[in-house]
Amino acid sequence: MQQVKGDGFLALTSISLILGVILTLAANAIFPRTTDPNSLLSNITSFADNEVPGQLASLGTTIGTWGIVAGVVSIYCSVE
């Protein structure tokens, strides 16, 4: 197989798809939960009481989503 100039970038962004999914799932696991998901007040209180895990979960979800986007764009570009 002949080496093309963008193969390294394609491999890196393909890995970001897998890492993005893993990071998003891990961030979802540490997100603060309540017993009643329909109660807005208990959700806000739970998020405020667990400030650091909530912030880490939000950051992990954001970075994981960008990793998923980069991976999907990589797959799209490799199909062309």
Phi, psi and omega in degrees: 000132183279137180283126178256154187303322185267012184295323179295317178294321179296319179293319180295317180285334175291323176293327181295334176296314181293314180294325178296320178294316180296317180294321178294319178293320178294320179294324177294328181289329182265000181294135181298134181246160174236167179283331180242098183291346180275348182270112181295320181297318179290328176293315180294320179296318179296319179292322180287324180288329179249063189296311184293312177298325178294319179291319177295321178295319179293319178294317179296322178295319180295311181294321178297321178295319178294325176295320177296318179298315179297321179293320179292321176296322178297316178295319179298317181290330180285340180283328184300000000 
